[in-house]
């Protein structure tokens, strides 16, 4: 855990802090700037009107003059002076829970800032001027302050006002439904004083030290850009209850919104049939699996009784919960399907692009639309929500129009996360844009389920500010309601992503460059320029890369974090470390330096793997885990370990360690002895016409000409993609020759392919087909082939591999992506 003092920014000379706004609703900005000529004209006009009014209606003139003088006097409100309280926090006599919470937060942070603890009281106990009125109060109403309020199922009434009237400061907002307007007003006020909550917990908090807090006249009203603003911790990284509580507080301070009780999470379709006995009494409403068995977690989407029961469940729920806004349901995770005859006949068969093979969209959304249509007859203002995820990402082609009360959570997991929406060189992000454009044309309620970090669980930074600064404004223009973002407890993985997301979810027009600059200055002090340079170098490296990845997939970081990028990053960190920094800034630079070394260790691991130094690669993965332990002594949420249930999941650091240890055990470890490490560069030739087998390309000299390719990276990352990012797909060949020592005679020999992206592969040794997997071999684990009878010790041998790959979709296209080697197993060896 961090020390209690972490996060405090010291600026003792500052004695006042003006209340300022970044929005156009500030009174000062509404007035704008006038030219000298226009000001002179205005003054002359005012003088003429004043003389006329004074001569005709002197009483009215004097009253107006008094009002202008009172308003113009606008004396500053002094909250704290020399560390002593000069104001009180006032709530209504019976404040809402939200207002009570907001008053507590204001009291807490004013004390952190100044050392002064402002008293919290009710308005009946404090009527003198000089108050901070928090929430909806009678005093604010008497001052004619219009505070956002009200609630409809459009969920667009949230907002707040920050206003000084005389010697009172009003911090209030909409508290109806689950709106947090008053809490957000307090957050925004504290931000104006210099508070920041970049990361969860003390480490990420910046609180200025001010002996005097003076509030200048302000009139600020804001409403959010997005109605739904949510980030949640998934369980992929370890997270204690204390760490989760810190994250909840971070969400509150960064203006996340209340969410409807019913959201379409995986498997929520079961809520449509809450009576478990229906599986016995009405089995026909449940889906059939491939074996013809009824499954309890999915419905038969063409069964009329399934629609009737679903409608009855939903309408009963709305009657019992008159304040409910939504009812939501979604199929179980994965690619669910009903294999009943009617359901299969209703599936058009569209597939590909990672959107389901086949897509369930027509069948599922027809079912959801029928349910929504019937529910709307009784509850026209309630929403029926479902999700567009996995095999339901596509829009249905067989539905004319949707019921107006149907909404969708669009969760396109099969889309590159390295590039912005619509990137011309990334077909996945262009396809994503087409999907969102169509959904927002056809449905009113569309919100986004996305992933940050949206990559594998390798623990490396995920620089995506370049996407956020582009994508959120685009989604706002499309009328998207908001976000339910799947995050992780790993603040030095996402770095500033969540904070910038939070800022833009509230105000999509904020300048991301300015947010980053503010962070660098407040968090790193004199090292601000160096860290800002570091952050944007990482961002630009990812943005300009021509490799692609999606959530949970292996990312080819060596093609993104190239040597020139690392050299520039090294220089920025070194410059920051040379600065004469205050203690907090130095500690934060040290953390970022450790994160940088952790990233470089990953790249060293990949280099060792590519060199065939498997034991070294495994040891470096283990070293990364040790580095995370060292970071955890500063703050456990910086780069935590993978959650225990998921440590064997592809792409985790633990998985890297164990897979590479398994290769090391084969190649000179407990399981075997290395006989030959085959070359890193092989001959390569696409076979779009599928003639390679007929022409025997597996033999030396056949199929000329060939190109050369590195077998440690799949072919798409080596330039085999077009200008739109579509990778080469279908069949392609690898071929190489190598000298096998005569010492290998009379020994068992195994050929191991480190890993192959494929949907089928065939292996020839010296012209003989020795292995075939016409469907698919696991794309991330080694393939061992007994070649004892086919290799020729003491001679040059030929190995040829034919790989088949699917059309462009979520995964990398294909080919070898780890070294190939020959080894001799020890007796009774157990392979990993």
HUHU-V184191 format. One record per backbone hydrogen bond with DSSP energy under -1.0 kcal/mol. CO is the residue of the C=O (numbers start at 1). NH is the residue of the N-H. E is the energy in kcal/mol with one decimal. If there is no record, write none. Layout:
BEGIN
[[CO/NH/E] [CO/NH/E]]
END
This chain:
BEGIN
[[3/6/-1.8] [5/8/-1.5] [7/207/-1.6] [11/14/-1.7] [23/26/-1.2] [26/30/-2.5] [27/31/-1.9] [28/32/-1.1] [35/39/-2.3] [36/40/-2.2] [37/41/-2.3] [38/42/-2.2] [39/43/-2.4] [40/44/-2.3] [41/45/-2.4] [42/46/-2.7] [43/47/-2.5] [44/48/-2.2] [45/49/-2.4] [46/50/-2.5] [47/51/-2.3] [48/52/-1.9] [49/53/-2.6] [50/54/-2.8] [51/55/-1.8] [52/56/-1.5] [53/57/-3.0] [57/61/-2.1] [58/62/-2.3] [59/63/-2.0] [60/64/-2.5] [61/65/-2.4] [62/66/-2.3] [63/67/-2.2] [64/68/-2.7] [65/69/-2.5] [66/70/-2.6] [67/71/-2.5] [68/72/-3.3] [69/73/-2.3] [70/74/-1.2] [77/215/-3.3] [79/86/-3.2] [80/213/-2.1] [81/84/-1.7] [84/81/-2.6] [88/132/-2.5] [89/121/-2.9] [90/134/-3.2] [91/123/-2.0] [96/100/-2.6] [97/101/-2.4] [98/102/-2.5] [99/103/-2.5] [100/104/-1.8] [101/105/-2.2] [102/106/-2.5] [103/107/-2.4] [104/108/-2.6] [105/109/-2.5] [106/110/-2.3] [107/111/-1.9] [108/112/-1.9] [109/113/-2.4] [110/114/-2.6] [111/115/-2.3] [113/210/-1.8] [119/89/-3.1] [121/91/-2.2] [122/125/-1.1] [131/169/-2.8] [132/90/-3.2] [133/171/-3.1] [137/141/-1.7] [138/142/-2.4] [139/143/-1.5] [140/145/-2.3] [141/144/-1.7] [152/155/-1.8] [159/174/-2.1] [160/222/-2.0] [161/172/-2.1] [162/220/-2.9] [163/170/-3.5] [165/168/-2.0] [168/165/-2.5] [169/133/-2.9] [170/163/-1.9] [171/135/-2.4] [172/161/-3.3] [174/181/-2.3] [176/179/-2.6] [180/184/-2.6] [181/185/-2.2] [182/186/-1.9] [183/187/-2.4] [184/188/-2.9] [185/189/-2.1] [186/190/-2.6] [187/191/-2.4] [188/192/-1.9] [190/195/-2.2] [191/194/-1.6] [196/206/-2.8] [202/205/-1.4] [204/198/-2.3] [206/196/-2.3] [207/9/-1.8] [211/83/-2.4] [213/79/-2.8] [213/80/-1.4] [215/77/-2.8] [218/164/-2.4] [220/162/-3.1] [222/160/-2.2] [228/483/-2.1] [229/257/-2.4] [230/485/-2.7] [232/487/-3.4] [236/643/-3.2] [240/244/-2.3] [241/245/-2.3] [242/246/-2.0] [243/247/-1.8] [244/248/-2.4] [245/249/-2.1] [246/250/-2.2] [247/251/-2.7] [248/252/-2.2] [249/253/-2.6] [250/254/-1.6] [251/256/-2.4] [252/255/-1.4] [263/265/-2.2] [265/268/-2.0] [267/270/-1.7] [268/271/-1.9] [269/272/-1.8] [270/273/-1.2] [275/278/-1.8] [276/279/-1.4] [277/280/-1.3] [277/281/-2.4] [278/282/-3.0] [282/285/-1.8] [283/286/-1.7] [285/300/-2.7] [287/295/-2.3] [288/339/-2.8] [289/292/-2.0] [293/289/-2.5] [298/287/-2.5] [300/303/-1.2] [303/306/-1.0] [303/307/-1.3] [304/308/-2.2] [305/309/-2.6] [306/310/-2.0] [307/311/-2.6] [308/312/-2.3] [309/313/-2.4] [310/314/-2.2] [311/315/-2.7] [312/316/-2.1] [313/317/-1.9] [314/318/-2.4] [315/319/-2.0] [316/320/-2.2] [317/321/-1.9] [321/324/-2.2] [325/383/-2.5] [327/385/-2.4] [330/269/-2.3] [331/267/-2.3] [340/344/-2.7] [341/345/-1.9] [342/346/-1.0] [344/347/-1.1] [350/359/-3.8] [352/355/-2.1] [360/364/-2.9] [361/365/-2.7] [362/366/-1.3] [363/367/-1.6] [364/368/-2.7] [365/369/-2.3] [366/370/-2.0] [367/371/-2.1] [368/372/-2.6] [369/373/-2.5] [370/374/-1.9] [371/375/-2.3] [372/376/-2.2] [375/378/-1.3] [375/379/-2.6] [379/382/-1.4] [383/327/-1.9] [384/407/-2.8] [385/329/-2.1] [386/409/-2.4] [388/411/-2.1] [389/392/-2.0] [391/360/-3.3] [403/406/-2.0] [405/384/-2.8] [407/386/-1.6] [408/447/-2.4] [409/388/-3.0] [410/449/-2.7] [411/413/-1.4] [413/415/-1.1] [420/423/-1.9] [423/426/-2.0] [426/430/-1.7] [427/431/-2.6] [428/432/-2.0] [429/422/-1.1] [429/433/-1.7] [430/434/-1.9] [431/435/-2.2] [432/436/-2.6] [433/437/-3.0] [434/438/-1.9] [435/439/-2.8] [436/440/-2.7] [437/441/-1.0] [438/442/-1.6] [439/443/-2.5] [445/408/-2.2] [446/481/-3.0] [447/410/-2.6] [448/484/-2.8] [450/486/-3.0] [455/552/-2.0] [464/468/-2.3] [465/469/-2.6] [467/471/-3.9] [468/472/-1.7] [470/474/-1.6] [471/475/-2.8] [472/476/-2.3] [473/477/-2.3] [474/478/-1.5] [475/480/-2.3] [476/479/-1.6] [481/227/-1.4] [481/228/-2.2] [482/448/-2.7] [485/232/-2.6] [486/452/-2.5] [487/234/-2.5] [488/490/-1.7] [490/493/-1.7] [490/494/-2.0] [493/462/-3.1] [494/497/-2.7] [496/500/-2.6] [497/501/-2.8] [498/502/-2.6] [499/503/-2.3] [500/504/-2.5] [501/505/-2.6] [502/506/-1.4] [503/507/-2.8] [505/226/-1.6] [506/225/-2.1] [507/510/-1.9] [511/515/-2.1] [512/516/-2.6] [513/517/-2.2] [514/518/-2.7] [515/519/-2.3] [516/520/-2.7] [517/521/-2.5] [518/522/-2.5] [519/523/-2.7] [520/524/-2.0] [524/527/-2.3] [525/528/-1.8] [527/531/-2.4] [528/532/-2.7] [529/533/-2.0] [530/534/-2.1] [531/535/-2.8] [532/536/-2.2] [533/537/-1.8] [534/538/-1.9] [535/539/-2.3] [536/540/-2.6] [537/541/-1.9] [538/542/-2.0] [539/543/-2.9] [540/544/-2.3] [549/417/-2.0] [550/553/-1.9] [555/557/-2.3] [556/559/-2.0] [557/560/-1.4] [557/561/-3.6] [560/562/-1.6] [562/566/-2.7] [563/567/-2.3] [564/568/-1.8] [565/569/-2.5] [566/570/-3.1] [567/571/-2.0] [568/572/-2.0] [569/573/-2.4] [570/574/-2.7] [571/575/-2.4] [572/576/-2.1] [573/577/-2.4] [574/578/-1.3] [576/579/-1.0] [579/581/-1.2] [582/586/-2.8] [583/587/-2.3] [584/588/-2.0] [585/589/-2.4] [586/590/-2.3] [587/591/-1.9] [588/592/-2.3] [589/593/-2.5] [590/594/-2.2] [591/595/-2.4] [592/596/-2.4] [593/597/-2.3] [594/598/-2.3] [595/599/-2.1] [596/600/-2.3] [597/601/-2.1] [598/602/-1.6] [599/603/-1.8] [600/604/-2.4] [601/605/-2.3] [602/606/-2.2] [603/607/-2.2] [604/608/-2.5] [605/609/-2.4] [606/610/-2.7] [607/611/-1.7] [608/613/-2.6] [609/612/-1.5] [612/614/-1.6] [613/617/-2.1] [614/618/-2.4] [615/619/-2.5] [616/620/-2.3] [617/621/-1.9] [618/622/-2.1] [619/623/-2.1] [620/624/-1.9] [621/625/-1.5] [622/626/-1.7] [623/627/-2.3] [624/628/-1.7] [625/629/-1.6] [626/630/-2.0] [627/631/-2.1] [628/632/-2.2] [631/634/-1.7] [631/635/-2.4] [635/638/-1.5] [637/491/-2.6] [638/492/-2.5] [641/238/-2.6] [643/646/-2.4] [646/649/-1.9] [649/652/-1.8] [652/656/-2.4] [653/657/-2.6] [654/658/-2.3] [655/659/-2.8] [656/660/-2.4] [657/661/-1.8] [658/662/-2.0] [659/663/-1.7] [660/664/-2.4] [661/665/-2.5] [662/666/-1.2] [663/667/-2.5] [665/669/-1.0] [665/671/-1.5] [665/672/-1.4] [666/668/-1.4] [671/826/-3.0] [673/824/-2.7] [676/822/-3.2] [680/711/-2.8] [682/709/-2.4] [683/735/-1.8] [684/707/-2.4] [685/733/-2.8] [687/690/-1.6] [691/695/-2.4] [692/697/-2.4] [693/696/-1.1] [696/699/-1.7] [699/702/-1.7] [707/684/-2.6] [709/682/-2.5] [714/717/-1.0] [715/718/-1.5] [715/720/-1.7] [716/719/-1.1] [719/721/-2.0] [720/728/-2.5] [722/725/-2.0] [724/427/-1.5] [726/722/-2.2] [730/805/-1.8] [731/687/-3.3] [732/803/-3.0] [733/685/-2.0] [734/801/-2.7] [735/683/-2.8] [736/799/-2.4] [738/797/-3.2] [740/794/-2.5] [741/744/-1.6] [742/745/-1.7] [744/747/-1.3] [749/787/-2.0] [750/823/-2.2] [751/785/-2.4] [752/821/-1.8] [753/783/-2.2] [755/817/-2.3] [757/815/-2.9] [760/804/-2.9] [761/773/-3.1] [762/802/-2.6] [763/770/-2.9] [763/771/-1.3] [764/800/-2.3] [765/768/-1.5] [768/765/-2.6] [771/763/-2.6] [773/761/-1.5] [783/753/-2.6] [785/751/-3.1] [787/790/-1.5] [787/791/-1.7] [792/795/-1.5] [795/740/-2.2] [797/738/-2.2] [798/766/-3.1] [799/736/-2.4] [800/764/-3.1] [801/734/-2.6] [802/762/-2.1] [803/732/-2.0] [804/759/-3.6] [808/353/-1.2] [814/715/-1.7] [815/757/-2.7] [819/754/-1.5] [820/678/-1.8] [821/752/-2.9] [822/675/-2.7] [822/676/-2.2] [823/750/-2.8] [824/673/-1.9] [826/829/-1.3]]
END
